[in-house]
């Protein structure tokens, strides 16, 4: 994913830290899939797996940041290499937060299962948004591996789909709570799950912004889609 340098050791350092990031991304993807599966099938074993994996994700973030610090100190990179290392640090942080969101989903699913009310709630309505979010994270990591700006822009556009799903689900929950106040506690659990799914989509969007930053050298955070498209043309 990077250009060859005069120093083969520098190439090795860049490839090593990039590979470590992809390994962390794979672990976070697994967390998301397990959290969503636990939501669909009320699987306590998968809930426990998600909760147990959080420490491993946190440790990987620390290790990647340490490796990045070492590379910067030893190689003093400039231009695109420096942008790549800075972006990896930011992407790592976003992946750690995705892991946090998967952890939140698992905890709320556990609460629903223990309450005995899970099967009476509109959980199926979250499936579209959760599948979209998981897919966006997978594609954002693939786009990073290839430094594919076109794929990054597509992810940026599709985050709006998750936002629309979230808003529609919130309206449905409000209706449920108004019609039957006994569902308020479980509805709040589902609301937190829906928000966590929406935030996973946001993090995929953030990763896409850092891909554009690596390739084009422009910070597009907080920019409108039209402005970003003008930058990359």
TATA-V698887 format. One record per run of one state. SS is the DSSP state (@ for helix, = for strand, . for the rest). FROM is the first residue (numbers start at 1). LEN is the number of residues. Records with the same first field share a line. If there is no record, write none. Layout:
SS=FROM-LEN ; FROM-LEN
//
This chain:
.=1-7 ; 42-2 ; 76-3 ; 116-2 ; 121-2 ; 147-2 ; 180-1 ; 217-8 ; 233-1
@=8-34 ; 44-32 ; 79-37 ; 118-3 ; 123-24 ; 149-31 ; 181-36 ; 225-8
//
